[in-house]
Amino acid sequence: MWIRRVLVLVFVAVALAGCRNPYLISERFTESSREYNRSIRWRELEQACLAFADRGVKDECLARAAAKGVSVADYRVVSTELDPEKGTATVHMEIDYYVLPSTRLKSVRDVQQWRYEEKDGDLRWRIVTPPPEFK
């Protein structure tokens, strides 16, 4: 009898482990957002587009990544709104940059929309808005 109870408890634990865990979804978002923003900061926008961009914005993201002479000096996350239940997030950022050969520092506000979705059998966060235009 006790073996049956143990098996039922193990089955329930395994079944619940497969459910969407809000904490795990939140942690994955934090990691994805930091990595994407780090890539923008260190002029690795093409890799960021390939790794995180949704199919609908990947081409535009890669086109903006091809902008020559853009250097990001700093970025600040102003606010983050995360809804693990819906699998959506919005990040408001300010990015300071300059375009060579000028040394004049410019700022741009960026609103990033993220969605938690499945790709190739793996659930992950994808950015659904292209990076800002650095003019």
N, C-alpha and C positions, 0 to 999 in steps of 0.2 A: 504493500500500500504506500509506504513512504517513497518507494522508487517512482511510483506514478506521480506523486506530488512534486518530486524533484524534477522529473522530466517535464511536467507542465510548467513549472517555474522557469526552467531553462528555455523552453519553447517561447514563453511570453517575453522573456528577456531578449531573445534573438529577434522576435517580431518587432519589439519596441525599438531596438537598435537601428532597424532599417527606416524608421520614421524620420521626418525632417526635424532635426534638432536645432532650435533657434540659436542656441549658444554657438554651435558649430558653424552655422550659416553666418553668424556675425563675425566669428573669428576668420573665416575664409574671406569675407568681404574686407576686413581690415588688412589682411595680407595682400590681397589682390590690389586694393587701392594704393597701398604704400608702394608696392612694386611698380605699378603703372606710373605713379607720380615720380618715383625715383628715376625711372627710365626717361621721363620727360626732362627731368632736371639734368641728367648727365648725357643728353643728346643721343639717346638710344630710342628715339620715338618710333623708328621703323620696327624694332623688336617689340616694343609695347603694342603697336598696332597688330602685329602678327599674333601675339600672345593673348591679348585681351579684347580686341575689337570684334563686335558683332558683324556677321556677314554683310548686313545692310550698310555699314559705315566703313568697312575695311578699306575700300578703294579710296574714299575721300580722306581717310586717316593717312594712308600711305602717300597720297598726293601732298598733303600738308607736311608730312615728315620729310619730303624731298626739298623743302625750303632751305636754301643755302644761306649760311652765315648767321643763323639764329642761335643765340646762346642764352640759356636760361640762367639768370643770376640767383633767383630765389623763388620759392613758392610757399604759400600759406593756405592751409585749409581753414576756411572761415566757418563753415558749418557742415554737418553731416546728418542726413535724415535716413534712417535705415528701418525698413519694415521686413523682418525675417519671415513673417507669415505670408506676405504677398511676393516675397523674393525681389524687392525693388529697393534701390537706394539712390539718393541724390547728394552730391558733394558740391559745395560752393567753394571755389578757390580764387585766389589772386596769384598771378604769375608775373614776376619781374623779369624782363629780358632785354637784350639789345641785339641789333642787327649789324654785323660787321660791314664796313669799316667804322661805323659810328660807335661812339662810346656812350651815347645818350640812353639812359635807362628808361624803358617804357613799362607800363603795367597793363594787364588785360585780366578781366574777370572771366572765369570759366565755370559753367554749370555742367557737371558730369552726371549723366543718367546711367545707372547700372541695373542689370537684371540677372537674377540667378536662374540659370537654365542648363539643360543637358546638352552636351556635345560629345559625340562619340562614346556614349554610355557613361560619361563622367559629368557630374553636376559641378558647375563652376560659375563664377561671376564674370559677366561680359559687359563691356562698356558699349552703350548704344548711341552715344553722341561722339562726333569727331572732336579732335583737339581744337583749340582755338586757332584762329588765323593770326599769325604773327606778322603784322604789317610794318 
